[in-house]
Amino acid sequence: MSITNTPDPEERKKVVKQDLDSVMHPIVQHRMLEHAAELWNWLKDGAHFYVCGDARRMAKDVDETLRLIVWEQGGMTQPDVEAFMTNLTKTGRYQRDVY
């Protein structure tokens, strides 16, 4: 199961946990989840977030994980998460250089 194919936030957390348990080395979205509260605090305080790398897998998973963190740590509804992410992008605080 892929995190990007799992619409329910609780299910996404389970998928990420399964991925974390099944790999020998941590990947970026696992590190993001480990530091979710700190990442959320940075974002709400004006931090910029840059993603560079594989567009097919990594960038999608990082995006989904970021949305999960915003939802969970920010206590937002899904529409609020989408608005927050749109604002991050429009203000240049969320940029992706993916290929």
HELIX and SHEET records of a PDB file:
HELIX    1   1 ILE A    3  ASN A    5  5                                   3    
HELIX    2   2 PRO A    9  SER A   22  1                                  14    
HELIX    3   3 VAL A   28  GLU A   34  1                                   7    
HELIX    4   4 ALA A   36  LYS A   44  1                                   9    
HELIX    5   5 MET A   58  GLY A   74  1                                  17    
HELIX    6   6 GLN A   78  LYS A   90  1                                  13    
SHEET    1   A 2 PHE A  49  GLY A  53  0                                        
SHEET    2   A 2 TYR A  94  VAL A  98  1                                        
END                                                                             
